[in-house]
Amino acid sequence: MKIKIFFIIIIFSINGFASAQNFDLKYYSDYTNGFRGVAMAVYIDNIGVNNLELETSELNNLMTEFFEDFFPSTGRTIDKLSRNNYWLCQQALNEWDIEEGEVYMIICADNMFSEDILIIIAIIENSVGSFKWWGKTISTRD
């Protein structure tokens, strides 16, 4: 029950609180490694350290339900991030003073005009920046 309330908070947070935050996609590039793209991270909430210990399968089921309800069914669930997309997520999170237990929505794309975007919900696991994530690609093509 506690987790379902958390996801209701996420939905309201995305609709309400996120509008008060900086919602600009930023371009990032690392020419040495060949990484590039646009990304942004939006702070959602802090679920606390205790909730990080929940079973991964339970969190996976809840996140799958969340994505199915909130985003179009035409999207594809992501099981693994490319090195470029992981790097973009890290760059977007670096814009924040992250803490363990915080939840962020991260949006990544190849460029500002990309028809395919990656939406990730990330829960910070430690202050170094590692995170649990669930993601989905969304296409703007008809």
PyMOL commands that set and color helices and strands:
alter all, ss='L'
color gray80, all
select helices_A, chain A and resi 2-15+17-20+50-53+56-70+83-93
alter helices_A, ss='H'
color red, helices_A
select strands_A, chain A and resi 26-30+35-46+76-78+102-109+116-124+131-139
alter strands_A, ss='S'
color yellow, strands_A
deselect
rebuild
show_as cartoon
